[in-house]
Amino acid sequence: MLEKLPDGLWATRYVGERFPGSPLVADRPGLADGANCQLFAYEVLRLFGFDPPDLRSSELWTDAEFTERVAVACPLDLVLFNADQDAWGAHVGVCAGEDQILHLCAEVGYPTVWSWQDFKDRKRYGTLVGIKRVVRRLNEPPQPPAA
C-alpha cells in the first residue's frame, strides 16, 4: 500500500487547524495546505477508492453509516489512539500493513509510519480506542437505511 502512495503525499505538513469540517478545508480542500491526522487519513483512503466520512474522531467512532468497528486491523482500516479509551480527540491513522500505521502527527510534522509498539510507547497515544473499516466506496450509490 505504501509504495502506491504519490510522492507528494509525503510532503504534507501537519496543520492542526485543517480538520474535517474546518472552514480552511472548505475553502481549500486537499492536502497542499497541510492537514490534521483525520483529514490526512481520509485523503489516503480516497486515493484507494474509499468514501470515508468527514468526521472528527469521536463522531467517526460512533458512525455506523460509512464505517464499521472491527477487531483486527487490515490494510486501509482506520485506527484510533488516545491516552485513554475516550474517542474524543483521538488520533487517527491508517493501517498500512502487518505492523505499520501511516499517520500525520504534530510530533513528527510530516507523514510517518509507526509500529503498534511506537504508539503504545507514547502516553498520548498509548491506548488503542479501536479500529474502523470504511465500508463505502467512492461513486457508490447511497444505500437505503436498514428497516
CNS distance restraints for C-alpha pairs under 8 A (distance, minus, plus):
assign (resid   1 and name CA) (resid   5 and name CA) 7.04 0.50 0.50
assign (resid   1 and name CA) (resid  75 and name CA) 7.54 0.50 0.50
assign (resid   1 and name CA) (resid  96 and name CA) 6.13 0.50 0.50
assign (resid   1 and name CA) (resid  97 and name CA) 7.63 0.50 0.50
assign (resid   2 and name CA) (resid  96 and name CA) 6.59 0.50 0.50
assign (resid   5 and name CA) (resid   9 and name CA) 6.88 0.50 0.50
assign (resid   5 and name CA) (resid  44 and name CA) 7.98 0.50 0.50
assign (resid   5 and name CA) (resid  47 and name CA) 7.95 0.50 0.50
assign (resid   6 and name CA) (resid  10 and name CA) 7.73 0.50 0.50
assign (resid   7 and name CA) (resid  11 and name CA) 7.60 0.50 0.50
assign (resid   8 and name CA) (resid  12 and name CA) 7.26 0.50 0.50
assign (resid   9 and name CA) (resid  31 and name CA) 7.64 0.50 0.50
assign (resid   9 and name CA) (resid 111 and name CA) 7.80 0.50 0.50
assign (resid  10 and name CA) (resid 110 and name CA) 6.76 0.50 0.50
assign (resid  10 and name CA) (resid 111 and name CA) 5.57 0.50 0.50
assign (resid  10 and name CA) (resid 112 and name CA) 7.97 0.50 0.50
assign (resid  11 and name CA) (resid 110 and name CA) 6.45 0.50 0.50
assign (resid  11 and name CA) (resid 111 and name CA) 7.35 0.50 0.50
assign (resid  12 and name CA) (resid  31 and name CA) 6.15 0.50 0.50
assign (resid  12 and name CA) (resid  32 and name CA) 6.61 0.50 0.50
assign (resid  12 and name CA) (resid  33 and name CA) 7.64 0.50 0.50
assign (resid  12 and name CA) (resid  34 and name CA) 5.35 0.50 0.50
assign (resid  12 and name CA) (resid  35 and name CA) 7.10 0.50 0.50
assign (resid  12 and name CA) (resid 110 and name CA) 5.80 0.50 0.50
assign (resid  12 and name CA) (resid 111 and name CA) 6.65 0.50 0.50
assign (resid  13 and name CA) (resid  33 and name CA) 7.45 0.50 0.50
assign (resid  13 and name CA) (resid  34 and name CA) 4.58 0.50 0.50
assign (resid  13 and name CA) (resid  35 and name CA) 6.52 0.50 0.50
assign (resid  13 and name CA) (resid 104 and name CA) 7.99 0.50 0.50
assign (resid  13 and name CA) (resid 109 and name CA) 5.75 0.50 0.50
assign (resid  13 and name CA) (resid 110 and name CA) 5.04 0.50 0.50
assign (resid  13 and name CA) (resid 111 and name CA) 7.64 0.50 0.50
assign (resid  14 and name CA) (resid  34 and name CA) 5.56 0.50 0.50
assign (resid  14 and name CA) (resid  35 and name CA) 5.32 0.50 0.50
assign (resid  14 and name CA) (resid  36 and name CA) 5.61 0.50 0.50
assign (resid  14 and name CA) (resid  37 and name CA) 7.63 0.50 0.50
assign (resid  14 and name CA) (resid 104 and name CA) 6.29 0.50 0.50
assign (resid  14 and name CA) (resid 105 and name CA) 6.16 0.50 0.50
assign (resid  14 and name CA) (resid 106 and name CA) 5.77 0.50 0.50
assign (resid  14 and name CA) (resid 109 and name CA) 4.92 0.50 0.50
assign (resid  14 and name CA) (resid 110 and name CA) 5.90 0.50 0.50
assign (resid  15 and name CA) (resid  33 and name CA) 7.96 0.50 0.50
assign (resid  15 and name CA) (resid  34 and name CA) 5.22 0.50 0.50
assign (resid  15 and name CA) (resid  35 and name CA) 4.90 0.50 0.50
assign (resid  15 and name CA) (resid  36 and name CA) 5.41 0.50 0.50
assign (resid  15 and name CA) (resid 106 and name CA) 7.75 0.50 0.50
assign (resid  16 and name CA) (resid  35 and name CA) 6.48 0.50 0.50
assign (resid  16 and name CA) (resid  36 and name CA) 4.75 0.50 0.50
assign (resid  16 and name CA) (resid  37 and name CA) 7.99 0.50 0.50
assign (resid  16 and name CA) (resid 106 and name CA) 7.73 0.50 0.50
assign (resid  17 and name CA) (resid  22 and name CA) 7.23 0.50 0.50
assign (resid  17 and name CA) (resid  24 and name CA) 7.50 0.50 0.50
assign (resid  17 and name CA) (resid  35 and name CA) 7.52 0.50 0.50
assign (resid  17 and name CA) (resid  36 and name CA) 7.00 0.50 0.50
assign (resid  18 and name CA) (resid  22 and name CA) 6.08 0.50 0.50
assign (resid  18 and name CA) (resid  24 and name CA) 5.99 0.50 0.50
assign (resid  18 and name CA) (resid  25 and name CA) 5.89 0.50 0.50
assign (resid  18 and name CA) (resid  34 and name CA) 6.74 0.50 0.50
assign (resid  18 and name CA) (resid  35 and name CA) 4.83 0.50 0.50
assign (resid  18 and name CA) (resid  36 and name CA) 5.62 0.50 0.50
assign (resid  18 and name CA) (resid  39 and name CA) 7.31 0.50 0.50
assign (resid  19 and name CA) (resid  25 and name CA) 6.94 0.50 0.50
assign (resid  19 and name CA) (resid  35 and name CA) 6.35 0.50 0.50
assign (resid  19 and name CA) (resid  36 and name CA) 5.42 0.50 0.50
assign (resid  19 and name CA) (resid  37 and name CA) 7.79 0.50 0.50
assign (resid  19 and name CA) (resid  38 and name CA) 6.57 0.50 0.50
assign (resid  19 and name CA) (resid  39 and name CA) 5.51 0.50 0.50
assign (resid  19 and name CA) (resid  56 and name CA) 7.65 0.50 0.50
assign (resid  20 and name CA) (resid  25 and name CA) 6.91 0.50 0.50
assign (resid  20 and name CA) (resid  38 and name CA) 7.00 0.50 0.50
assign (resid  20 and name CA) (resid  39 and name CA) 5.67 0.50 0.50
assign (resid  20 and name CA) (resid  54 and name CA) 5.14 0.50 0.50
assign (resid  20 and name CA) (resid  55 and name CA) 5.98 0.50 0.50
assign (resid  20 and name CA) (resid  56 and name CA) 6.54 0.50 0.50
assign (resid  21 and name CA) (resid  25 and name CA) 6.81 0.50 0.50
assign (resid  21 and name CA) (resid  26 and name CA) 6.92 0.50 0.50
assign (resid  21 and name CA) (resid  54 and name CA) 6.80 0.50 0.50
assign (resid  21 and name CA) (resid  55 and name CA) 7.47 0.50 0.50
assign (resid  22 and name CA) (resid  26 and name CA) 6.38 0.50 0.50
assign (resid  23 and name CA) (resid  27 and name CA) 6.10 0.50 0.50
assign (resid  24 and name CA) (resid  28 and name CA) 6.17 0.50 0.50
assign (resid  24 and name CA) (resid  29 and name CA) 7.83 0.50 0.50
assign (resid  25 and name CA) (resid  29 and name CA) 4.71 0.50 0.50
assign (resid  25 and name CA) (resid  30 and name CA) 7.32 0.50 0.50
assign (resid  28 and name CA) (resid  33 and name CA) 7.68 0.50 0.50
assign (resid  30 and name CA) (resid  43 and name CA) 7.36 0.50 0.50
assign (resid  31 and name CA) (resid  35 and name CA) 5.96 0.50 0.50
assign (resid  31 and name CA) (resid  40 and name CA) 7.09 0.50 0.50
assign (resid  31 and name CA) (resid  43 and name CA) 7.74 0.50 0.50
assign (resid  35 and name CA) (resid  39 and name CA) 5.66 0.50 0.50
assign (resid  35 and name CA) (resid  40 and name CA) 5.70 0.50 0.50
assign (resid  35 and name CA) (resid 104 and name CA) 7.98 0.50 0.50
assign (resid  36 and name CA) (resid  40 and name CA) 6.16 0.50 0.50
assign (resid  36 and name CA) (resid 104 and name CA) 6.78 0.50 0.50
assign (resid  36 and name CA) (resid 105 and name CA) 7.16 0.50 0.50
assign (resid  37 and name CA) (resid  41 and name CA) 6.12 0.50 0.50
assign (resid  37 and name CA) (resid  91 and name CA) 6.44 0.50 0.50
assign (resid  37 and name CA) (resid  92 and name CA) 5.58 0.50 0.50
assign (resid  37 and name CA) (resid  93 and name CA) 6.73 0.50 0.50
assign (resid  37 and name CA) (resid 103 and name CA) 6.37 0.50 0.50
assign (resid  37 and name CA) (resid 104 and name CA) 5.00 0.50 0.50
assign (resid  37 and name CA) (resid 105 and name CA) 6.10 0.50 0.50
assign (resid  38 and name CA) (resid  42 and name CA) 6.13 0.50 0.50
assign (resid  38 and name CA) (resid  55 and name CA) 7.89 0.50 0.50
assign (resid  38 and name CA) (resid  56 and name CA) 6.91 0.50 0.50
assign (resid  38 and name CA) (resid  57 and name CA) 7.26 0.50 0.50
assign (resid  38 and name CA) (resid  91 and name CA) 7.49 0.50 0.50
assign (resid  38 and name CA) (resid  92 and name CA) 5.53 0.50 0.50
assign (resid  38 and name CA) (resid  93 and name CA) 7.41 0.50 0.50
assign (resid  39 and name CA) (resid  43 and name CA) 6.20 0.50 0.50
assign (resid  39 and name CA) (resid  54 and name CA) 7.60 0.50 0.50
assign (resid  40 and name CA) (resid  44 and name CA) 6.31 0.50 0.50
assign (resid  40 and name CA) (resid 103 and name CA) 7.42 0.50 0.50
assign (resid  40 and name CA) (resid 104 and name CA) 6.70 0.50 0.50
assign (resid  41 and name CA) (resid  45 and name CA) 6.41 0.50 0.50
assign (resid  41 and name CA) (resid  78 and name CA) 7.50 0.50 0.50
assign (resid  41 and name CA) (resid  92 and name CA) 6.84 0.50 0.50
assign (resid  41 and name CA) (resid  93 and name CA) 5.81 0.50 0.50
assign (resid  41 and name CA) (resid  94 and name CA) 5.96 0.50 0.50
assign (resid  41 and name CA) (resid 103 and name CA) 6.77 0.50 0.50
assign (resid  41 and name CA) (resid 104 and name CA) 7.94 0.50 0.50
assign (resid  42 and name CA) (resid  46 and name CA) 6.24 0.50 0.50
assign (resid  42 and name CA) (resid  52 and name CA) 5.88 0.50 0.50
assign (resid  42 and name CA) (resid  53 and name CA) 7.76 0.50 0.50
assign (resid  42 and name CA) (resid  54 and name CA) 7.48 0.50 0.50
assign (resid  43 and name CA) (resid  47 and name CA) 6.40 0.50 0.50
assign (resid  44 and name CA) (resid  48 and name CA) 6.98 0.50 0.50
assign (resid  44 and name CA) (resid  94 and name CA) 7.97 0.50 0.50
assign (resid  45 and name CA) (resid  49 and name CA) 6.61 0.50 0.50
assign (resid  45 and name CA) (resid  50 and name CA) 5.34 0.50 0.50
assign (resid  45 and name CA) (resid  51 and name CA) 7.31 0.50 0.50
assign (resid  45 and name CA) (resid  52 and name CA) 7.09 0.50 0.50
assign (resid  45 and name CA) (resid  76 and name CA) 6.62 0.50 0.50
assign (resid  46 and name CA) (resid  50 and name CA) 4.86 0.50 0.50
assign (resid  46 and name CA) (resid  51 and name CA) 6.04 0.50 0.50
assign (resid  46 and name CA) (resid  52 and name CA) 7.30 0.50 0.50
assign (resid  46 and name CA) (resid 138 and name CA) 7.46 0.50 0.50
assign (resid  49 and name CA) (resid 137 and name CA) 5.71 0.50 0.50
assign (resid  49 and name CA) (resid 138 and name CA) 5.47 0.50 0.50
assign (resid  50 and name CA) (resid 134 and name CA) 6.86 0.50 0.50
assign (resid  50 and name CA) (resid 135 and name CA) 7.70 0.50 0.50
assign (resid  50 and name CA) (resid 136 and name CA) 6.07 0.50 0.50
assign (resid  50 and name CA) (resid 137 and name CA) 4.21 0.50 0.50
assign (resid  50 and name CA) (resid 138 and name CA) 5.34 0.50 0.50
assign (resid  51 and name CA) (resid  66 and name CA) 7.59 0.50 0.50
assign (resid  51 and name CA) (resid 134 and name CA) 7.15 0.50 0.50
assign (resid  51 and name CA) (resid 135 and name CA) 7.94 0.50 0.50
assign (resid  51 and name CA) (resid 136 and name CA) 5.40 0.50 0.50
assign (resid  51 and name CA) (resid 137 and name CA) 4.91 0.50 0.50
assign (resid  51 and name CA) (resid 138 and name CA) 4.85 0.50 0.50
assign (resid  52 and name CA) (resid  66 and name CA) 6.39 0.50 0.50
assign (resid  52 and name CA) (resid  67 and name CA) 7.59 0.50 0.50
assign (resid  52 and name CA) (resid 134 and name CA) 5.92 0.50 0.50
assign (resid  52 and name CA) (resid 136 and name CA) 7.14 0.50 0.50
assign (resid  53 and name CA) (resid  60 and name CA) 7.49 0.50 0.50
assign (resid  53 and name CA) (resid  66 and name CA) 6.29 0.50 0.50
assign (resid  55 and name CA) (resid  59 and name CA) 5.64 0.50 0.50
assign (resid  55 and name CA) (resid  60 and name CA) 5.47 0.50 0.50
assign (resid  56 and name CA) (resid  60 and name CA) 5.99 0.50 0.50
assign (resid  56 and name CA) (resid  89 and name CA) 7.90 0.50 0.50
assign (resid  57 and name CA) (resid  61 and name CA) 6.12 0.50 0.50
assign (resid  57 and name CA) (resid  80 and name CA) 7.52 0.50 0.50
assign (resid  57 and name CA) (resid  87 and name CA) 6.05 0.50 0.50
assign (resid  57 and name CA) (resid  88 and name CA) 6.07 0.50 0.50
assign (resid  57 and name CA) (resid  89 and name CA) 6.18 0.50 0.50
assign (resid  57 and name CA) (resid  90 and name CA) 5.66 0.50 0.50
assign (resid  57 and name CA) (resid  91 and name CA) 7.23 0.50 0.50
assign (resid  57 and name CA) (resid  92 and name CA) 7.03 0.50 0.50
assign (resid  58 and name CA) (resid  62 and name CA) 6.57 0.50 0.50
assign (resid  58 and name CA) (resid  86 and name CA) 7.95 0.50 0.50
assign (resid  58 and name CA) (resid  87 and name CA) 4.63 0.50 0.50
assign (resid  58 and name CA) (resid  88 and name CA) 4.49 0.50 0.50
assign (resid  58 and name CA) (resid  89 and name CA) 6.88 0.50 0.50
assign (resid  58 and name CA) (resid  90 and name CA) 7.22 0.50 0.50
assign (resid  59 and name CA) (resid  63 and name CA) 6.01 0.50 0.50
assign (resid  60 and name CA) (resid  67 and name CA) 7.79 0.50 0.50
assign (resid  61 and name CA) (resid  69 and name CA) 7.99 0.50 0.50
assign (resid  61 and name CA) (resid  87 and name CA) 6.46 0.50 0.50
assign (resid  61 and name CA) (resid 130 and name CA) 7.94 0.50 0.50
assign (resid  61 and name CA) (resid 132 and name CA) 7.30 0.50 0.50
assign (resid  63 and name CA) (resid  67 and name CA) 6.20 0.50 0.50
assign (resid  63 and name CA) (resid  68 and name CA) 7.54 0.50 0.50
assign (resid  64 and name CA) (resid  68 and name CA) 5.81 0.50 0.50
assign (resid  66 and name CA) (resid 134 and name CA) 5.75 0.50 0.50
assign (resid  66 and name CA) (resid 135 and name CA) 5.62 0.50 0.50
assign (resid  66 and name CA) (resid 136 and name CA) 5.73 0.50 0.50
assign (resid  67 and name CA) (resid 132 and name CA) 5.99 0.50 0.50
assign (resid  67 and name CA) (resid 133 and name CA) 5.23 0.50 0.50
assign (resid  67 and name CA) (resid 134 and name CA) 4.27 0.50 0.50
assign (resid  67 and name CA) (resid 135 and name CA) 5.30 0.50 0.50
assign (resid  67 and name CA) (resid 136 and name CA) 7.52 0.50 0.50
assign (resid  68 and name CA) (resid 132 and name CA) 5.44 0.50 0.50
assign (resid  68 and name CA) (resid 133 and name CA) 5.28 0.50 0.50
assign (resid  68 and name CA) (resid 134 and name CA) 6.63 0.50 0.50
assign (resid  68 and name CA) (resid 135 and name CA) 6.96 0.50 0.50
assign (resid  69 and name CA) (resid 130 and name CA) 7.37 0.50 0.50
assign (resid  69 and name CA) (resid 131 and name CA) 5.80 0.50 0.50
assign (resid  69 and name CA) (resid 132 and name CA) 4.60 0.50 0.50
assign (resid  69 and name CA) (resid 133 and name CA) 6.34 0.50 0.50
assign (resid  70 and name CA) (resid 130 and name CA) 7.79 0.50 0.50
assign (resid  70 and name CA) (resid 131 and name CA) 5.63 0.50 0.50
assign (resid  70 and name CA) (resid 132 and name CA) 5.96 0.50 0.50
assign (resid  70 and name CA) (resid 133 and name CA) 6.72 0.50 0.50
assign (resid  71 and name CA) (resid 130 and name CA) 7.68 0.50 0.50
assign (resid  71 and name CA) (resid 131 and name CA) 6.70 0.50 0.50
assign (resid  72 and name CA) (resid 131 and name CA) 7.33 0.50 0.50
assign (resid  73 and name CA) (resid  77 and name CA) 5.99 0.50 0.50
assign (resid  73 and name CA) (resid  79 and name CA) 7.67 0.50 0.50
assign (resid  73 and name CA) (resid  95 and name CA) 6.61 0.50 0.50
assign (resid  73 and name CA) (resid 131 and name CA) 6.36 0.50 0.50
assign (resid  74 and name CA) (resid  95 and name CA) 6.35 0.50 0.50
assign (resid  74 and name CA) (resid  96 and name CA) 7.75 0.50 0.50
assign (resid  74 and name CA) (resid  97 and name CA) 6.93 0.50 0.50
assign (resid  74 and name CA) (resid  98 and name CA) 7.68 0.50 0.50
assign (resid  75 and name CA) (resid  94 and name CA) 7.45 0.50 0.50
assign (resid  75 and name CA) (resid  95 and name CA) 4.87 0.50 0.50
assign (resid  75 and name CA) (resid  96 and name CA) 4.82 0.50 0.50
assign (resid  75 and name CA) (resid  97 and name CA) 5.25 0.50 0.50
assign (resid  75 and name CA) (resid  98 and name CA) 7.83 0.50 0.50
assign (resid  76 and name CA) (resid  94 and name CA) 5.62 0.50 0.50
assign (resid  76 and name CA) (resid  95 and name CA) 5.26 0.50 0.50
assign (resid  76 and name CA) (resid  96 and name CA) 6.14 0.50 0.50
assign (resid  76 and name CA) (resid 133 and name CA) 7.60 0.50 0.50
assign (resid  77 and name CA) (resid  94 and name CA) 5.70 0.50 0.50
assign (resid  77 and name CA) (resid  95 and name CA) 5.36 0.50 0.50
assign (resid  77 and name CA) (resid 131 and name CA) 6.71 0.50 0.50
assign (resid  77 and name CA) (resid 132 and name CA) 5.86 0.50 0.50
assign (resid  77 and name CA) (resid 133 and name CA) 4.79 0.50 0.50
assign (resid  77 and name CA) (resid 134 and name CA) 6.90 0.50 0.50
assign (resid  78 and name CA) (resid  92 and name CA) 6.54 0.50 0.50
assign (resid  78 and name CA) (resid  93 and name CA) 5.70 0.50 0.50
assign (resid  78 and name CA) (resid  94 and name CA) 4.71 0.50 0.50
assign (resid  78 and name CA) (resid  95 and name CA) 6.29 0.50 0.50
assign (resid  78 and name CA) (resid 131 and name CA) 5.70 0.50 0.50
assign (resid  78 and name CA) (resid 132 and name CA) 5.06 0.50 0.50
assign (resid  78 and name CA) (resid 133 and name CA) 6.15 0.50 0.50
assign (resid  78 and name CA) (resid 134 and name CA) 7.73 0.50 0.50
assign (resid  79 and name CA) (resid  92 and name CA) 5.62 0.50 0.50
assign (resid  79 and name CA) (resid  93 and name CA) 5.26 0.50 0.50
assign (resid  79 and name CA) (resid  94 and name CA) 6.01 0.50 0.50
assign (resid  79 and name CA) (resid  95 and name CA) 6.74 0.50 0.50
assign (resid  79 and name CA) (resid 128 and name CA) 7.58 0.50 0.50
assign (resid  79 and name CA) (resid 129 and name CA) 7.77 0.50 0.50
assign (resid  79 and name CA) (resid 130 and name CA) 6.03 0.50 0.50
assign (resid  79 and name CA) (resid 131 and name CA) 4.55 0.50 0.50
assign (resid  79 and name CA) (resid 132 and name CA) 6.37 0.50 0.50
assign (resid  80 and name CA) (resid  87 and name CA) 7.41 0.50 0.50
assign (resid  80 and name CA) (resid  90 and name CA) 5.82 0.50 0.50
assign (resid  80 and name CA) (resid  91 and name CA) 5.44 0.50 0.50
assign (resid  80 and name CA) (resid  92 and name CA) 4.68 0.50 0.50
assign (resid  80 and name CA) (resid  93 and name CA) 6.60 0.50 0.50
assign (resid  80 and name CA) (resid 128 and name CA) 6.09 0.50 0.50
assign (resid  80 and name CA) (resid 129 and name CA) 5.30 0.50 0.50
assign (resid  80 and name CA) (resid 130 and name CA) 5.48 0.50 0.50
assign (resid  80 and name CA) (resid 131 and name CA) 6.29 0.50 0.50
assign (resid  81 and name CA) (resid  87 and name CA) 7.92 0.50 0.50
assign (resid  81 and name CA) (resid  90 and name CA) 5.38 0.50 0.50
assign (resid  81 and name CA) (resid  91 and name CA) 5.06 0.50 0.50
assign (resid  81 and name CA) (resid  92 and name CA) 6.59 0.50 0.50
assign (resid  81 and name CA) (resid 119 and name CA) 7.67 0.50 0.50
assign (resid  81 and name CA) (resid 125 and name CA) 5.03 0.50 0.50
assign (resid  81 and name CA) (resid 126 and name CA) 6.81 0.50 0.50
assign (resid  81 and name CA) (resid 127 and name CA) 5.53 0.50 0.50
assign (resid  81 and name CA) (resid 128 and name CA) 4.59 0.50 0.50
assign (resid  81 and name CA) (resid 129 and name CA) 5.27 0.50 0.50
assign (resid  81 and name CA) (resid 130 and name CA) 7.31 0.50 0.50
assign (resid  82 and name CA) (resid  86 and name CA) 6.92 0.50 0.50
assign (resid  82 and name CA) (resid  87 and name CA) 7.18 0.50 0.50
assign (resid  82 and name CA) (resid  89 and name CA) 7.35 0.50 0.50
assign (resid  82 and name CA) (resid  90 and name CA) 4.80 0.50 0.50
assign (resid  82 and name CA) (resid  91 and name CA) 6.12 0.50 0.50
assign (resid  82 and name CA) (resid 124 and name CA) 5.86 0.50 0.50
assign (resid  82 and name CA) (resid 125 and name CA) 4.43 0.50 0.50
assign (resid  82 and name CA) (resid 126 and name CA) 6.26 0.50 0.50
assign (resid  82 and name CA) (resid 127 and name CA) 5.31 0.50 0.50
assign (resid  82 and name CA) (resid 128 and name CA) 6.59 0.50 0.50
assign (resid  82 and name CA) (resid 129 and name CA) 6.52 0.50 0.50
assign (resid  83 and name CA) (resid 123 and name CA) 5.73 0.50 0.50
assign (resid  83 and name CA) (resid 124 and name CA) 4.57 0.50 0.50
assign (resid  83 and name CA) (resid 125 and name CA) 5.15 0.50 0.50
assign (resid  83 and name CA) (resid 126 and name CA) 5.47 0.50 0.50
assign (resid  83 and name CA) (resid 127 and name CA) 5.51 0.50 0.50
assign (resid  84 and name CA) (resid 126 and name CA) 7.46 0.50 0.50
assign (resid  84 and name CA) (resid 127 and name CA) 5.42 0.50 0.50
assign (resid  84 and name CA) (resid 128 and name CA) 7.94 0.50 0.50
assign (resid  84 and name CA) (resid 129 and name CA) 7.38 0.50 0.50
assign (resid  85 and name CA) (resid 127 and name CA) 6.43 0.50 0.50
assign (resid  85 and name CA) (resid 128 and name CA) 7.12 0.50 0.50
assign (resid  85 and name CA) (resid 129 and name CA) 5.03 0.50 0.50
assign (resid  86 and name CA) (resid  90 and name CA) 7.16 0.50 0.50
assign (resid  86 and name CA) (resid 129 and name CA) 6.82 0.50 0.50
assign (resid  87 and name CA) (resid 129 and name CA) 6.31 0.50 0.50
assign (resid  90 and name CA) (resid 129 and name CA) 7.66 0.50 0.50
assign (resid  91 and name CA) (resid 125 and name CA) 7.21 0.50 0.50
assign (resid  92 and name CA) (resid 103 and name CA) 7.05 0.50 0.50
assign (resid  93 and name CA) (resid 101 and name CA) 6.14 0.50 0.50
assign (resid  93 and name CA) (resid 102 and name CA) 5.68 0.50 0.50
assign (resid  93 and name CA) (resid 103 and name CA) 4.49 0.50 0.50
assign (resid  93 and name CA) (resid 104 and name CA) 7.35 0.50 0.50
assign (resid  94 and name CA) (resid 101 and name CA) 5.47 0.50 0.50
assign (resid  94 and name CA) (resid 102 and name CA) 5.15 0.50 0.50
assign (resid  94 and name CA) (resid 103 and name CA) 6.31 0.50 0.50
assign (resid  95 and name CA) (resid 100 and name CA) 6.09 0.50 0.50
assign (resid  95 and name CA) (resid 101 and name CA) 4.54 0.50 0.50
assign (resid  95 and name CA) (resid 102 and name CA) 6.30 0.50 0.50
assign (resid  96 and name CA) (resid 100 and name CA) 5.16 0.50 0.50
assign (resid  96 and name CA) (resid 101 and name CA) 5.32 0.50 0.50
assign (resid  96 and name CA) (resid 102 and name CA) 6.04 0.50 0.50
assign (resid  97 and name CA) (resid 101 and name CA) 7.18 0.50 0.50
assign (resid  99 and name CA) (resid 114 and name CA) 7.83 0.50 0.50
assign (resid  99 and name CA) (resid 115 and name CA) 5.09 0.50 0.50
assign (resid  99 and name CA) (resid 116 and name CA) 6.20 0.50 0.50
assign (resid 100 and name CA) (resid 113 and name CA) 5.94 0.50 0.50
assign (resid 100 and name CA) (resid 114 and name CA) 5.70 0.50 0.50
assign (resid 100 and name CA) (resid 115 and name CA) 5.00 0.50 0.50
assign (resid 100 and name CA) (resid 116 and name CA) 7.16 0.50 0.50
assign (resid 101 and name CA) (resid 113 and name CA) 5.25 0.50 0.50
assign (resid 101 and name CA) (resid 114 and name CA) 5.29 0.50 0.50
assign (resid 101 and name CA) (resid 115 and name CA) 6.09 0.50 0.50
assign (resid 101 and name CA) (resid 116 and name CA) 7.27 0.50 0.50
assign (resid 102 and name CA) (resid 111 and name CA) 6.87 0.50 0.50
assign (resid 102 and name CA) (resid 112 and name CA) 5.73 0.50 0.50
assign (resid 102 and name CA) (resid 113 and name CA) 4.45 0.50 0.50
assign (resid 102 and name CA) (resid 114 and name CA) 6.68 0.50 0.50
assign (resid 103 and name CA) (resid 111 and name CA) 5.54 0.50 0.50
assign (resid 103 and name CA) (resid 112 and name CA) 5.70 0.50 0.50
assign (resid 103 and name CA) (resid 113 and name CA) 6.38 0.50 0.50
assign (resid 103 and name CA) (resid 114 and name CA) 7.89 0.50 0.50
assign (resid 104 and name CA) (resid 108 and name CA) 7.50 0.50 0.50
assign (resid 104 and name CA) (resid 109 and name CA) 6.84 0.50 0.50
assign (resid 104 and name CA) (resid 110 and name CA) 5.76 0.50 0.50
assign (resid 104 and name CA) (resid 111 and name CA) 4.49 0.50 0.50
assign (resid 104 and name CA) (resid 112 and name CA) 6.35 0.50 0.50
assign (resid 105 and name CA) (resid 109 and name CA) 5.79 0.50 0.50
assign (resid 105 and name CA) (resid 110 and name CA) 6.95 0.50 0.50
assign (resid 105 and name CA) (resid 111 and name CA) 7.29 0.50 0.50
assign (resid 106 and name CA) (resid 110 and name CA) 7.84 0.50 0.50
assign (resid 108 and name CA) (resid 112 and name CA) 7.43 0.50 0.50
assign (resid 114 and name CA) (resid 118 and name CA) 5.66 0.50 0.50
assign (resid 114 and name CA) (resid 119 and name CA) 7.11 0.50 0.50
assign (resid 115 and name CA) (resid 119 and name CA) 6.84 0.50 0.50
assign (resid 116 and name CA) (resid 120 and name CA) 6.40 0.50 0.50
assign (resid 117 and name CA) (resid 121 and name CA) 6.03 0.50 0.50
assign (resid 118 and name CA) (resid 122 and name CA) 6.89 0.50 0.50
assign (resid 119 and name CA) (resid 125 and name CA) 5.32 0.50 0.50
assign (resid 119 and name CA) (resid 126 and name CA) 5.52 0.50 0.50
assign (resid 119 and name CA) (resid 127 and name CA) 7.93 0.50 0.50
assign (resid 120 and name CA) (resid 125 and name CA) 6.35 0.50 0.50
assign (resid 120 and name CA) (resid 126 and name CA) 3.96 0.50 0.50
assign (resid 120 and name CA) (resid 127 and name CA) 6.55 0.50 0.50
assign (resid 121 and name CA) (resid 125 and name CA) 7.82 0.50 0.50
assign (resid 121 and name CA) (resid 126 and name CA) 6.13 0.50 0.50
assign (resid 122 and name CA) (resid 126 and name CA) 5.31 0.50 0.50
assign (resid 136 and name CA) (resid 140 and name CA) 6.97 0.50 0.50
